[in-house]
Amino acid sequence: MPTDSFIVEIENASTCLQGSQILSNISWKMRSNENWAIIGNNGAGKSTFIRLVFGELIPIHGGTVFWFGQRHLVPILEIRKKIGVVSAEYQADYHRNATGLEVALSGFFSSVGLYKKPGHVQTRNAMEWMDYLNITSLSKKRFHSMSYGEARRVLLARALVNEPELLILDEPCSGLDIPSKEIFLQTVQQAAKLGTQMIYVTHHIEEIISDMTHVLFMKDGNIFKQGKKEETLTPEILSDALDCQISLKEDSGRYWITGCSVPKKNKYLPVD
């Protein structure tokens, strides 16, 4: 794919859910060799934005979404074959008592559980991904007996077996304790080193790994700010986007909140 082509291009997209407008006139482009972090408070529109990127929602009022350098209509199933997704919500839905290897292999068939016999090449590829992500030891372990963090890493392997052109990580560290979160982020970093392009949705700034190149801030269904990470991930922009006063520290390509104060009139505080 040429370096000047795009992965996703959204132009003037608005969306409605259950009669209410959620996103308003969204315009955004993800180019090759970019990895984006999506940040915003609850209700900012992050999940709806991801559904728009994944093709689950259609923009209203003439808005458009194009994928993978093609500015013409492409069957949405063809688009989704090029996109991998990892989320806490998906983990909750994956109720089959499969082994780690079977879960990874199910990614080839986009199924919850393994209902087709995989080929030797597919099995070898799945094991290679598990080895690369340092989770070979989980290949024979039952999904239901894994820790929360182990299961999330296996689902990452499942999303990667098809070598997607875009990997969406939708609050993937939700529910993980601190050690499990750091192990998972190291696993994500491993995938990023191979050139897998990512969109990472999070509430937590410290989850933004060094390979993230750009940040998009969502607020009240709009894009509040977007741009290169080093230009947009600042205390001032972060404070305005999240409606609180934040101090920030950068260390080895990752950012950490070192202080936060919430104004008394902030809408997220309980009313006396």
FENWO-V85766 format. One record per backbone hydrogen bond with DSSP energy under -0.5 kcal/mol. CO is the residue of the C=O (numbers start at 1). NH is the residue of the N-H. E is the energy in kcal/mol with one decimal. If there is no record, write none. Layout:
((CO NH E) (CO NH E))
//
This chain:
((2 5 -1.6) (5 32 -1.7) (6 69 -0.7) (7 68 -3.0) (8 30 -3.0) (9 66 -2.5) (10 28 -2.3) (11 64 -2.2) (12 14 -0.5) (13 26 -3.1) (14 60 -2.9) (15 22 -2.7) (15 23 -0.9) (17 20 -2.0) (20 17 -2.8) (23 15 -1.5) (26 13 -2.6) (28 10 -3.5) (29 31 -0.6) (30 7 -3.8) (30 8 -1.3) (31 34 -1.4) (35 213 -1.8) (35 214 -2.5) (36 200 -3.1) (37 39 -0.5) (37 216 -2.8) (38 202 -2.3) (39 218 -3.0) (41 44 -1.9) (44 221 -2.1) (45 49 -2.3) (46 50 -2.2) (47 51 -2.0) (48 52 -1.8) (49 53 -2.2) (50 54 -2.4) (51 55 -0.5) (51 56 -2.5) (51 57 -1.2) (52 55 -0.7) (60 14 -0.7) (60 63 -1.5) (64 11 -2.4) (66 9 -2.5) (67 70 -1.9) (69 71 -0.6) (70 67 -0.7) (70 72 -0.6) (75 78 -1.1) (75 79 -1.4) (76 80 -2.5) (77 81 -1.2) (79 82 -1.6) (80 83 -1.4) (82 165 -1.2) (82 166 -1.8) (84 168 -3.4) (86 170 -2.4) (87 91 -1.7) (88 92 -1.9) (89 93 -1.3) (90 94 -1.0) (91 94 -0.6) (93 95 -1.7) (96 98 -1.7) (98 143 -3.6) (99 103 -2.4) (100 104 -2.3) (101 105 -2.8) (102 106 -1.7) (103 107 -0.5) (104 107 -1.3) (105 108 -1.8) (106 109 -0.9) (106 110 -0.6) (106 111 -1.8) (111 113 -0.9) (113 115 -0.6) (116 118 -0.6) (119 123 -2.4) (120 124 -2.6) (121 125 -2.6) (122 126 -2.6) (123 127 -2.3) (124 128 -2.2) (125 129 -2.1) (126 130 -2.3) (127 131 -2.3) (128 132 -2.5) (129 133 -2.4) (130 135 -3.3) (131 134 -1.4) (135 138 -1.9) (136 139 -1.9) (138 100 -0.8) (139 101 -2.5) (141 100 -1.5) (142 145 -1.3) (142 146 -0.5) (143 146 -1.1) (147 151 -2.5) (148 152 -1.7) (149 153 -1.8) (150 154 -2.0) (151 155 -2.1) (152 156 -1.4) (153 157 -1.8) (154 158 -2.2) (155 159 -1.9) (156 160 -1.2) (157 161 -1.3) (159 164 -0.5) (160 163 -2.5) (166 84 -2.7) (166 168 -0.5) (167 169 -0.6) (167 199 -2.3) (168 86 -2.4) (168 170 -0.7) (169 171 -1.0) (169 201 -3.2) (170 88 -0.8) (171 174 -1.6) (173 176 -2.1) (177 181 -2.7) (178 182 -2.3) (179 183 -2.2) (180 184 -2.5) (181 185 -2.6) (182 186 -2.0) (183 187 -1.8) (184 188 -2.4) (185 189 -2.4) (186 190 -1.7) (187 191 -1.7) (188 192 -2.4) (189 193 -1.8) (190 194 -0.6) (191 194 -1.0) (191 196 -1.3) (192 195 -1.9) (197 167 -2.9) (198 36 -2.3) (199 169 -3.3) (199 201 -0.6) (200 38 -2.8) (201 171 -1.8) (202 40 -0.6) (203 205 -0.6) (204 207 -1.7) (205 208 -1.9) (205 255 -0.5) (207 209 -1.0) (209 212 -1.9) (213 229 -2.9) (214 37 -2.3) (215 227 -1.7) (216 39 -2.6) (216 218 -0.5) (217 224 -2.8) (217 225 -1.1) (219 222 -1.6) (221 24 -2.4) (222 219 -2.6) (222 224 -0.8) (225 217 -3.4) (227 215 -2.7) (228 231 -1.0) (228 232 -1.9) (229 233 -2.7) (232 234 -2.0) (234 238 -2.6) (235 239 -2.3) (236 240 -2.1) (237 241 -2.5) (238 242 -2.1) (239 243 -0.9) (239 244 -1.6) (244 246 -0.7) (245 261 -2.2) (247 258 -1.9) (247 259 -1.1) (249 256 -2.9) (251 254 -1.6) (254 251 -3.3) (256 249 -2.4) (256 258 -0.6) (259 247 -2.4) (261 245 -3.2) (261 263 -0.5) (263 266 -1.9) (266 269 -1.6))
//
